[in-house]
Structures are given as C-alpha cells and as structure tokens.
Amino acid sequence: MSEQKESSVLFSLKELMNLEEDRIKQEEDAKAAAAAAAERARLDEERRKRDEEEARIRAEDERRALEERKAREEAARLEAIRQAEVEKARVEAEQRARLEAMNAQQQHERKLAELQHDESKKKLRKTLYGVVAAVVVLGGATAGIIINQSQKAEQERQALADQARQAEEERKKAEQQAKEQQQKIDSLLSQLTSAKDEATRLALQKQLDEEKAKQDAAKKGGGGGGRPAAGGGAAKPCNCAPGDPLCSCL
C-alpha cells in the first residue's frame, strides 16, 4: 500500500515537473518570439528612417539642382538683356549718326541748289536786259539768239531744281528703308530678350546678325548721298559754287 502511494506521489511530481518544463519552454518561446518581433520592428524602423533620410537627401539634391538651373537660366537671361540693350544702343547711335550725316549732306545740297538758283535768276535777268538792248540795236535775228541763251539758262535752273527734288526723294526713301530695317532689328532684340530657351536665342541671334549685316551693307551701298557711281554712265555736270570746300565734285 505504501509503495503504491509512493509511486503515485512520484508520478504526480513528474507530471508537475513536465508541466513546469512546458511552462518554462512556452515562456522562453514567447520571449524569443517577442524578441524576434522586437528585432523585426527595430529593423523595420531603421529601414523606414533610412528610406526617409535617403528620400530627404534626394529631394534636397533635386531642389538644389533646380535652384542652380534656375539661377543659370536667370543669369543667361539677364546677360542676354544686357547684351541686347548694348547692341540696341550701338545700333541707335549708328542710325542717328547716319541720319545726321544724310541730313547735313541734303541741307548742304539744298543750299547749293538755292545759291545756284539765285545765280541763274541773276543771269536770266541780265540776259533779258541784254536781249532788249540787242533787239533795239541788232534786230530780230540777234534777239532770237539771245532768247535761246535765256531759255538755256532757264533749262539749267530747272535741271538744278529737279536734282534737288530727286535728292530729297532719295533721302526720304533711304530714311524709310533705314527705319524699316531698324524696326526689324528692334523686333528681333525684343524677341531675343524674352526668349526662354537656348535654341530660340541662338536662332534669334542668327536672324539678328543677318539683319545687322544687311543694315551694314545698306550703309556701305547707300552712303554716297545720291552721287552717281564711278563708271555708271556719263557724269552729271558739276553745279558747285566756286571755292566750295564741301563740293561733291572734288
């Protein structure tokens, strides 16, 4: 009987020990699982923070690159504006100088034409007086010759007036052509100033250079003040006043 009780007690103790071992094992497994979960959470948090930092660095690099590109574009735009203003001022100065020279030349020719006109009037008046005297003294034949001379003087006066009128028309035509050319250049300068990309600026700059070349060619080809070119037919008679230092015939 006592042996049976002892065996029962031993069995109970063994069961209790097994239960305790199971409990300890479950606790250890739970601790291990909790530790693994905590480690995964820690790694996930570190990865999240690392990803956020990398994203922040990329965003900062992109923002800095964008600001640098904008700064370069703004600097290029300001430089283009400055160059356009400098070029515009130079072209305007050249245009004013050319127009002033043309006006001075035209005014000089007009004054010479007026002097020549006055001189022709004096000659005509003297000739008419001579005609009257000749008619009285020599008769109709001699009077006819002198009248012809008077008509010739009038024709010369008319030719001078025609030359002055033609010179004025040529001056106005040259001014109109210069104005239209300048308007083209101003328009290209305005477009170049407001251009947003490099390709457009290069295309506009090319057109601007071509228009400027045309303007320079027009200056060289039209700077003679309406004088006939050498070898271009018979030369017109010189109508300058004697001793005139600005005479174009010299």
C-alpha positions in Angstrom: 0.0 0.0 0.0 2.8 2.4 0.9 4.6 1.6 -2.3 1.5 2.4 -4.3 1.2 5.8 -2.6 4.9 6.5 -3.2 4.5 5.6 -6.9 1.5 7.9 -7.1 3.4 10.7 -5.5 6.4 10.2 -7.8 4.1 10.3 -10.8 2.5 13.5 -9.6 5.8 15.1 -9.1 6.9 14.0 -12.5 3.8 15.4 -14.1 4.3 18.7 -12.2 7.9 18.8 -13.4 6.7 18.2 -17.0 4.1 20.9 -16.7 6.7 23.3 -15.3 9.1 22.5 -18.1 6.4 23.1 -20.6 5.5 26.4 -19.0 9.2 27.4 -18.9 9.6 26.4 -22.6 6.4 28.3 -23.6 7.7 31.4 -21.7 11.1 31.0 -23.4 9.4 30.6 -26.8 7.2 33.6 -26.1 10.3 35.6 -25.1 12.1 34.5 -28.2 9.1 35.4 -30.4 8.8 38.8 -28.6 12.5 39.4 -29.1 12.3 38.4 -32.8 9.3 40.7 -33.2 11.0 43.5 -31.5 14.1 43.0 -33.6 12.0 43.0 -36.8 10.2 46.1 -35.6 13.6 47.7 -34.9 15.0 46.7 -38.3 11.8 48.0 -39.9 12.0 51.3 -38.1 15.7 51.6 -39.1 14.8 50.8 -42.7 12.0 53.3 -42.6 14.2 56.0 -41.2 16.9 55.2 -43.7 14.4 55.3 -46.6 13.1 58.6 -45.3 16.6 60.1 -45.0 17.5 58.9 -48.5 14.3 60.4 -49.8 15.0 63.7 -48.0 18.6 63.8 -49.4 17.3 63.1 -52.9 14.6 65.8 -52.6 17.3 68.2 -51.3 19.6 67.4 -54.1 16.8 67.8 -56.7 15.8 71.2 -55.1 19.4 72.4 -55.1 19.9 71.3 -58.7 16.6 73.0 -59.7 17.7 76.2 -57.9 21.1 76.1 -59.6 19.5 75.6 -63.0 17.1 78.5 -62.4 20.0 80.7 -61.3 21.9 79.8 -64.5 18.9 80.5 -66.7 18.2 83.8 -64.9 21.9 84.8 -65.3 21.8 83.9 -69.0 18.5 85.9 -69.4 19.9 88.9 -67.7 23.1 88.7 -69.8 21.0 88.4 -73.0 19.0 91.5 -71.9 22.2 93.4 -71.2 23.8 92.4 -74.5 20.5 93.3 -76.3 20.5 96.8 -74.6 24.1 97.4 -75.5 23.5 96.3 -79.1 20.4 98.4 -79.4 22.2 101.5 -78.0 25.0 100.9 -80.5 22.6 100.5 -83.5 20.6 103.5 -82.4 23.8 105.6 -82.2 24.9 104.5 -85.6 21.5 105.2 -87.0 21.4 108.7 -85.6 24.9 109.4 -86.9 24.0 108.2 -90.3 20.7 110.2 -90.4 22.5 113.3 -89.2 25.1 112.9 -91.9 22.4 112.4 -94.5 20.5 115.4 -93.3 23.7 117.5 -93.3 24.5 116.4 -96.8 21.0 117.1 -98.0 20.9 120.5 -96.4 24.3 121.3 -98.0 23.0 120.3 -101.4 19.8 122.3 -100.9 21.7 125.4 -100.0 23.9 125.0 -103.1 20.9 124.5 -105.2 19.3 127.7 -103.8 22.6 129.6 -104.5 22.7 128.2 -108.0 19.0 129.1 -108.5 19.6 132.7 -107.3 22.6 132.9 -109.6 20.6 131.6 -112.5 17.9 134.3 -111.8 20.6 137.0 -111.9 22.0 135.6 -115.2 18.5 135.4 -116.6 17.7 139.0 -115.6 21.0 140.2 -117.2 20.3 138.2 -120.3 16.9 139.7 -120.7 18.3 143.2 -120.3 20.8 142.3 -123.0 18.0 140.8 -125.2 16.1 144.1 -125.0 19.2 146.1 -125.9 20.1 143.7 -128.7 16.7 143.8 -130.2 16.8 147.6 -130.3 20.3 147.6 -131.8 20.7 144.5 -133.8 17.2 143.5 -134.7 15.2 140.3 -134.7 17.9 137.8 -135.6 20.3 138.8 -132.8 17.3 138.9 -130.4 16.4 135.3 -131.3 20.0 134.1 -130.5 19.9 135.8 -127.1 16.4 134.4 -126.3 17.8 131.0 -127.0 20.5 131.6 -124.5 17.9 132.8 -122.0 15.9 129.6 -122.5 19.1 127.5 -122.0 19.7 129.3 -118.7 16.1 128.6 -117.6 16.6 124.9 -118.5 19.7 124.8 -116.4 17.8 126.3 -113.5 15.1 123.7 -113.9 17.6 120.9 -114.0 19.1 122.1 -110.7 15.6 122.2 -109.2 15.0 118.6 -110.5 18.3 117.5 -109.0 17.4 119.0 -105.6 13.9 117.3 -105.7 15.4 114.0 -106.7 18.0 114.2 -103.9 15.1 114.9 -101.4 13.2 111.9 -102.7 16.3 109.7 -102.4 16.9 110.9 -98.8 13.3 110.1 -97.8 13.5 106.7 -99.4 16.8 106.0 -97.6 15.3 107.1 -94.3 12.2 104.9 -94.8 14.4 101.9 -95.6 16.6 102.6 -92.6 13.5 102.9 -90.4 12.1 99.6 -91.6 15.4 97.9 -91.1 15.7 99.3 -87.6 12.2 98.1 -86.8 13.2 94.5 -87.8 16.3 94.7 -85.6 14.3 96.1 -82.6 11.7 93.3 -83.0 14.5 90.7 -83.0 16.1 92.3 -80.0 12.8 92.2 -78.2 12.2 88.6 -79.0 15.8 87.7 -78.0 15.2 89.4 -74.7 12.1 87.4 -73.9 13.4 84.1 -75.3 13.2 81.2 -72.7 15.5 78.5 -74.2 18.9 78.5 -75.7 17.8 77.1 -79.1 15.4 80.0 -79.6 18.0 82.5 -78.5 20.5 81.1 -81.0 18.0 81.2 -83.8 17.0 84.8 -83.0 20.7 85.8 -82.6 21.4 84.4 -86.1 18.5 86.4 -87.6 19.7 89.5 -85.8 23.2 89.0 -87.2 21.8 88.6 -90.7 19.6 91.8 -90.4 22.6 93.7 -89.0 24.7 92.5 -91.9 22.0 93.8 -94.3 22.0 97.1 -92.5 25.8 97.4 -92.7 25.6 96.5 -96.4 22.9 99.2 -96.9 25.1 101.7 -95.1 28.1 100.9 -97.3 26.0 100.8 -100.5 23.8 103.8 -99.8 26.4 106.1 -98.1 27.2 108.1 -101.3 24.4 110.7 -100.7 22.9 110.1 -104.2 26.0 110.7 -106.2 26.4 108.6 -109.4 28.7 105.6 -109.1 32.0 105.6 -111.0 31.7 104.1 -114.4 27.9 104.2 -114.3 27.3 106.4 -117.4 28.1 109.9 -118.3 28.9 112.1 -115.3 26.5 114.9 -114.4 27.8 118.5 -114.8 29.2 119.9 -111.6 27.0 122.7 -110.2 29.0 123.6 -107.1 29.8 127.2 -106.3 33.4 128.1 -107.0 35.6 127.5 -104.0 33.0 125.4 -102.1 35.1 123.1 -99.8 32.1 120.6 -99.4 31.6 120.2 -103.2 30.9 116.5 -104.1 32.6 117.0 -107.5 36.0 117.4 -105.9 
